[in-house]
Amino acid sequence: GAYGVWSSLSSLTGLLTCQSYRDPNFVKTLDAYDAIVEHLQTTVIDDRALTRAIVGAIRDFDPYEMAFAQGYSSFTRYLTGVTEEYRAARRAQILATTSQDFLRFGEVLAEALKQPHAVTCAAVISEEACGELSGGRHGPFEVCRVLSTSRGGGGPKGPKANA
């Protein structure tokens, strides 16, 4: 599988990102991303999993920082208008999360995906995977070769195929 897979949802922009790193099964990963809504709407989250999710969210929201990082974070919050009151309210929301919130998020995400939206992928994948993507199962992809792996030298190439 992939060396790493993660997702994030920006509370400032509403942008949901799903990413994988060094992923040998890129097309299967796209299938998993497509299944997120169904998973959120059908999975029952037990108390242990909910506690782990809350602890992880708090860790990401309020990480331990060295002094220089605290200064950078404070400056970034100042530039984006994130106040301590906002942060306290978000922290309280995270701590009050229930398993029902995951079900509601699945419903909200399902509605959002009915609206026009953009999907951007950048990947280093095999020729076989390029063929699978060009099949259209994951939407219209323009597959472009960026670097050649042939011994004749690499470098930018033109569009390989349009799907």
C-alpha positions as CSV (number, residue, x, y, z in Angstrom):
1,G,0.0,0.0,0.0
2,A,0.8,3.7,0.2
3,Y,3.5,5.0,2.5
4,G,0.9,7.4,3.9
5,V,-2.7,8.4,3.4
6,W,-4.4,11.3,5.1
7,S,-7.2,13.8,4.8
8,S,-7.9,17.2,6.2
9,L,-10.8,19.6,6.2
10,S,-10.1,23.3,6.6
11,S,-12.4,25.1,9.0
12,L,-11.5,28.4,7.3
13,T,-12.1,27.5,3.7
14,G,-14.2,24.3,3.8
15,L,-11.6,22.6,1.5
16,L,-11.5,18.9,1.9
17,T,-8.3,17.2,0.8
18,C,-7.5,13.5,0.6
19,Q,-3.9,12.6,-0.1
20,S,-1.7,9.6,-0.5
21,Y,2.1,9.4,-0.7
22,R,4.1,6.9,-2.7
23,D,1.0,5.0,-3.6
24,P,1.4,2.0,-5.8
25,N,-2.4,1.4,-6.0
26,F,-3.5,4.9,-7.0
27,V,-6.7,3.8,-8.7
28,K,-7.8,1.7,-5.7
29,T,-7.1,4.8,-3.5
30,L,-9.4,6.9,-5.7
31,D,-12.0,4.1,-5.2
32,A,-11.6,4.4,-1.4
33,Y,-11.9,8.2,-1.6
34,D,-15.2,7.7,-3.6
35,A,-16.5,5.5,-0.7
36,I,-15.9,8.1,2.1
37,V,-19.5,9.3,2.1
38,E,-21.0,5.8,2.3
39,H,-18.5,4.9,5.0
40,L,-19.4,8.0,7.1
41,Q,-23.1,7.3,6.7
42,T,-23.0,3.6,7.5
43,T,-20.2,3.1,10.0
44,V,-21.1,3.0,13.7
45,I,-18.3,4.6,15.7
46,D,-17.8,3.1,19.1
47,D,-16.7,5.1,22.2
48,R,-13.0,4.0,21.9
49,A,-12.8,5.1,18.2
50,L,-14.6,8.3,19.0
51,T,-12.2,9.1,21.9
52,R,-9.2,8.4,19.6
53,A,-10.6,10.7,16.9
54,I,-11.2,13.5,19.4
55,V,-7.7,13.1,20.9
56,G,-6.2,13.1,17.4
57,A,-8.2,16.2,16.4
58,I,-7.1,18.1,19.5
59,R,-3.5,17.0,18.9
60,D,-3.7,18.5,15.4
61,F,-5.6,21.6,16.5
62,D,-3.4,22.4,19.5
63,P,0.0,20.8,19.0
64,Y,3.0,21.2,21.3
65,E,5.1,24.0,19.8
66,M,8.6,25.3,20.4
67,A,8.9,29.1,20.9
68,F,9.7,29.9,17.3
69,A,6.7,27.8,16.1
70,Q,4.4,29.5,18.6
71,G,5.4,32.9,17.1
72,Y,4.8,31.6,13.6
73,S,1.4,30.1,14.5
74,S,0.4,33.3,16.3
75,F,1.4,35.4,13.3
76,T,-0.6,33.1,10.9
77,R,-3.7,33.3,13.2
78,Y,-3.4,37.1,13.2
79,L,-3.2,37.3,9.4
80,T,-6.2,34.9,9.0
81,G,-8.3,36.6,11.7
82,V,-8.4,33.5,13.9
83,T,-9.0,34.8,17.5
84,E,-8.6,33.1,20.8
85,E,-12.4,33.1,21.2
86,Y,-12.7,31.3,17.9
87,R,-10.1,28.8,18.9
88,A,-11.8,28.2,22.3
89,A,-15.1,27.6,20.5
90,R,-13.5,25.2,18.0
91,R,-11.8,23.3,20.9
92,A,-15.2,23.0,22.6
93,Q,-16.8,21.7,19.4
94,I,-14.1,19.1,19.0
95,L,-14.4,17.9,22.6
96,A,-18.2,17.7,22.3
97,T,-18.1,15.6,19.1
98,T,-20.4,12.6,19.0
99,S,-20.7,9.6,16.7
100,Q,-23.9,11.3,15.3
101,D,-21.7,14.1,14.1
102,F,-19.9,11.7,11.8
103,L,-23.2,10.6,10.3
104,R,-24.3,14.2,9.8
105,F,-20.9,15.0,8.2
106,G,-21.6,12.2,5.7
107,E,-24.9,13.7,4.9
108,V,-23.4,17.2,4.4
109,L,-20.6,15.8,2.3
110,A,-23.0,13.9,0.1
111,E,-25.0,17.1,-0.5
112,A,-21.8,19.1,-1.2
113,L,-20.6,16.5,-3.8
114,K,-23.9,17.0,-5.8
115,Q,-22.7,20.5,-6.5
116,P,-20.1,21.3,-9.1
117,H,-16.6,20.8,-7.6
118,A,-13.0,20.4,-8.7
119,V,-10.8,17.4,-8.2
120,T,-7.1,17.8,-8.8
121,C,-4.7,14.8,-8.8
122,A,-1.0,14.8,-9.3
123,A,0.6,11.4,-9.3
124,V,3.5,9.3,-10.4
125,I,1.8,6.2,-11.7
126,S,2.4,3.3,-14.0
127,E,1.3,3.2,-17.7
128,E,-1.3,0.6,-16.6
129,A,-2.7,2.9,-14.0
130,C,-2.9,5.7,-16.6
131,G,-5.0,3.4,-18.8
132,E,-7.3,2.7,-15.9
133,L,-7.8,6.4,-15.2
134,S,-8.4,7.1,-18.9
135,G,-11.3,4.7,-18.7
136,G,-13.4,7.4,-17.1
137,R,-14.5,5.6,-13.9
138,H,-13.2,8.5,-11.8
139,G,-14.3,11.3,-14.0
140,P,-12.6,13.2,-16.8
141,F,-8.8,13.0,-16.4
142,E,-6.3,14.6,-18.6
143,V,-3.3,12.3,-18.3
144,C,0.0,14.0,-19.1
145,R,3.5,12.5,-19.1
146,V,5.8,14.9,-17.2
147,L,9.0,12.8,-17.0
148,S,10.1,9.9,-19.1
149,T,11.7,6.9,-17.4
150,S,13.4,5.8,-20.6
151,R,17.2,5.8,-20.7
152,G,17.1,8.4,-23.6
153,G,16.8,11.2,-21.1
154,G,13.9,12.6,-19.1
155,G,12.2,15.9,-19.3
156,P,8.9,17.4,-20.0
157,K,6.7,15.8,-22.6
158,G,3.5,16.9,-24.2
159,P,0.1,15.6,-23.3
160,K,-0.1,11.8,-23.6
161,A,-3.8,11.3,-23.7
162,N,-7.0,13.1,-23.0
163,A,-9.8,11.3,-21.3
